[in-house]
Amino acid sequence: MSLPPLHRQIVVPASPGEAFEVFTARIGEWWPVGRFSVFGEGAVAAFHDGELVETGPDGGTAVWGKVLDWQPPRSFRMTWHPGRDAAGASVVEVSFAPVGDEATLVTVTHSGWESLDARGEYRRGWPAVLSSLAATCKPAVSEPAQNEPAQNEPAEGEPADLVLVLSHSAAPGVGNPFEHPLFGEHARFLQRLRDRGILVGAGPFAATGEGMTIVRVGGAGEAAAIVHDAQHTDGAVTGGVLEVRARPWVVMLTGVSLA
């Protein structure tokens, strides 16, 4: 069975350039080696000559993967095989998308799965890794120049709010998610968004059954909360019925309301 890529995401309080630098150049400061490494506590991970290498307390080394593409501050892609032979490597891509002027949506896309068990292990592990990244990132603080609008103030004619698009698809092994007993949890998640007054629209594509949810959020903090909630409070997602991916949407033009 061909297994789809796994997407895990978090919004961090830093610009894309800063988030890229923390993830790559400073990975040894925040990667939770006590839980996710070859040598365990006391080890350090770092990029060297196009490879991500872990160095253990005794000086031993283990290559986690080789860089395939490097596009700062937007993304990088690499093979991934910590503790395994390179012949069985999967592929990890990390992308960095701006959320307004004060935050970045970091997306890990992990593909090339050999087994559902391995995919499930990383499905549970990547959120802990990304939480450690977020704790290390620091918000960029700057004072607006005289007579210039503050960073949070939209330019004339631009929408005041940020917009997120949540894409939902059936998780591996799930036939028709609409018939699954846990799908009602997804409907309740959407209702909570509606009750908060931030839901623009939600529904499936008739041809594929994939769903799209459009959410208007008031700032980077609320965007971070929505990305978290979509992954961790939607019972259909946590129950393994749906997969979700968030994307910031730059709205350049608006027309009639669908409400």
C-alpha positions in Angstrom: 0.0 0.0 0.0 1.3 3.4 -0.9 1.2 5.7 2.1 0.7 9.4 1.7 3.0 12.0 3.1 2.7 13.0 6.8 2.3 16.7 7.5 2.9 18.2 11.0 2.8 21.9 11.6 3.3 24.7 14.2 3.3 28.5 14.1 6.5 29.9 15.7 7.0 33.6 16.9 9.8 34.4 14.4 10.2 35.5 10.8 10.8 32.8 8.2 14.5 33.6 8.0 14.9 33.4 11.8 12.9 30.2 12.0 15.0 28.7 9.2 18.2 29.6 11.0 17.0 28.2 14.4 15.9 24.9 12.7 19.1 24.4 10.8 22.1 26.3 12.2 20.9 26.0 15.8 19.4 22.5 15.7 21.9 21.3 18.3 20.3 23.8 20.9 16.8 22.5 20.7 16.5 19.0 19.2 15.2 16.7 22.0 18.0 14.2 21.8 16.9 12.6 25.0 13.8 11.3 23.2 14.7 11.3 19.5 18.3 10.4 18.7 20.7 7.5 18.2 23.0 8.1 21.2 20.5 9.7 23.6 21.1 12.3 26.3 24.3 14.3 25.8 24.4 13.9 22.0 24.4 16.9 19.6 23.0 17.2 16.1 24.3 19.6 13.5 24.5 20.0 9.7 28.0 19.3 8.3 28.9 19.3 4.6 25.4 18.6 3.4 24.5 16.0 6.0 22.7 16.1 9.3 25.1 14.4 11.8 24.6 13.4 15.4 27.6 13.3 17.6 27.4 11.2 20.8 29.0 11.9 24.2 31.8 9.6 23.4 32.6 11.1 20.0 30.8 8.6 17.9 28.7 9.8 15.0 25.6 8.8 13.2 24.3 10.4 9.9 20.6 11.1 10.0 20.3 12.1 6.3 21.7 14.0 3.3 20.5 17.4 2.1 18.7 17.1 -1.3 17.6 20.8 -1.6 18.4 23.9 0.3 16.3 27.1 -0.3 16.7 29.5 2.7 14.5 30.9 4.1 11.7 29.0 2.3 12.5 25.3 2.7 15.0 22.5 2.7 14.6 18.8 1.8 16.7 15.8 2.9 16.8 12.0 3.2 16.0 10.7 6.6 17.3 7.6 8.3 18.4 8.2 12.0 19.7 4.8 13.3 18.9 3.1 10.0 20.7 2.2 6.8 20.6 5.0 4.1 19.1 2.5 1.7 15.8 2.5 3.7 15.7 6.3 4.0 12.5 8.3 3.9 12.4 12.0 2.9 11.7 15.0 5.1 10.9 18.5 3.7 10.6 21.5 6.1 9.0 24.6 4.8 8.7 28.1 6.3 5.7 30.3 5.3 5.1 33.8 6.7 2.0 34.3 8.9 1.5 38.1 8.8 4.7 40.0 9.8 5.3 38.4 13.1 5.3 34.6 12.8 6.0 31.6 10.6 4.1 28.4 9.8 6.7 25.6 9.9 5.5 22.5 8.0 7.3 19.1 8.2 6.3 16.9 5.2 7.6 13.4 5.8 7.2 10.9 2.9 8.5 7.6 1.5 7.0 5.4 4.1 7.8 1.6 4.2 5.3 0.8 6.9 2.2 2.2 8.6 3.8 1.6 12.0 6.8 3.9 11.2 4.4 6.5 9.9 2.4 6.4 13.1 5.6 6.7 15.2 6.6 9.9 13.5 3.0 11.1 13.6 3.3 11.1 17.3 6.9 12.3 17.5 7.1 15.3 15.2 4.7 17.4 17.3 7.1 17.1 20.3 10.1 18.1 18.1 8.2 21.1 16.7 7.2 22.2 20.2 10.8 22.3 21.2 11.6 24.4 18.1 8.9 26.9 19.0 10.2 27.2 22.6 13.6 28.2 21.2 12.3 30.8 18.6 12.1 34.3 19.9 9.6 36.9 18.5 11.1 39.6 16.3 10.6 43.0 18.0 11.0 46.2 16.1 9.8 49.7 16.5 7.9 51.3 13.5 9.6 54.2 11.9 8.0 57.7 12.4 4.8 58.2 10.4 4.8 54.5 9.4 2.1 52.1 10.4 2.8 49.5 13.0 3.5 45.9 11.8 0.1 44.7 12.7 -1.7 47.5 10.9 -2.8 46.6 7.4 -2.0 48.8 4.4 -4.8 50.8 2.9 -7.1 48.5 0.8 -5.8 45.3 2.3 -7.8 42.8 4.4 -7.3 43.4 8.1 -7.3 39.7 9.0 -5.1 36.7 8.2 -6.7 33.7 6.4 -5.9 30.1 6.9 -7.0 27.3 4.6 -7.2 23.9 6.3 -7.1 20.9 3.9 -8.6 17.6 5.1 -8.2 14.2 3.6 -8.8 10.6 4.7 -6.1 9.0 6.8 -4.4 5.9 5.5 -6.6 2.8 5.9 -9.8 4.8 6.1 -12.3 4.2 3.3 -15.1 6.7 3.4 -14.4 9.1 6.4 -18.0 10.5 6.2 -19.2 7.0 7.3 -16.8 6.7 10.2 -18.2 7.1 13.7 -15.6 9.7 14.6 -16.4 12.0 11.6 -19.0 13.7 13.9 -16.0 15.0 15.9 -14.8 16.9 12.8 -18.3 18.4 12.4 -18.1 19.6 16.0 -14.7 21.1 15.4 -16.1 23.1 12.5 -19.0 24.2 14.6 -16.6 25.5 17.3 -14.9 27.6 14.6 -18.3 28.9 13.5 -19.3 29.7 17.0 -16.2 31.8 17.4 -17.2 33.8 14.3 -14.1 33.0 12.3 -15.3 30.3 9.9 -15.7 31.6 6.3 -16.7 28.3 4.8 -16.2 24.5 4.9 -17.0 21.5 2.7 -15.8 18.7 0.5 -14.8 18.6 -3.1 -17.4 16.4 -4.8 -14.9 14.6 -7.1 -12.4 13.5 -4.4 -14.1 13.9 -1.0 -11.2 16.0 0.2 -12.3 18.9 2.4 -11.4 22.6 2.6 -12.0 24.9 5.6 -11.4 28.6 5.3 -10.8 30.5 8.6 -10.3 34.2 9.1 -8.1 34.9 12.1 -7.2 38.1 13.8 -3.4 37.7 14.1 -0.5 35.4 14.4 -1.5 34.3 17.9 -4.9 33.2 16.8 -3.4 31.5 13.7 -1.1 29.5 16.0 -4.0 28.4 18.1 -6.0 27.3 15.0 -3.1 25.3 13.6 -2.7 23.6 17.0 -6.5 23.0 17.5 -6.8 21.6 14.0 -4.2 18.9 14.8 -4.9 18.3 18.5 -8.6 19.0 19.3 -10.4 17.7 16.2 -11.3 14.2 17.3 -11.4 12.9 13.7 -7.8 14.0 13.3 -6.5 12.7 16.6 -8.5 9.5 16.1 -6.8 8.8 12.9 -9.7 9.3 10.5 -8.6 12.6 8.9 -5.3 14.2 8.0 -5.1 18.0 8.1 -2.7 20.6 6.6 -2.9 24.3 7.2 -1.7 27.0 4.7 -1.7 30.8 5.0 -3.7 32.4 2.2 -2.7 35.8 0.9 -6.0 37.3 -0.1 -5.4 40.0 -2.7 -8.9 40.7 -3.8 -12.3 40.2 -2.2 -15.8 40.2 -3.7 -19.3 39.2 -2.5 -19.7 37.3 0.8 -20.7 33.7 0.7 -22.5 34.1 4.1 
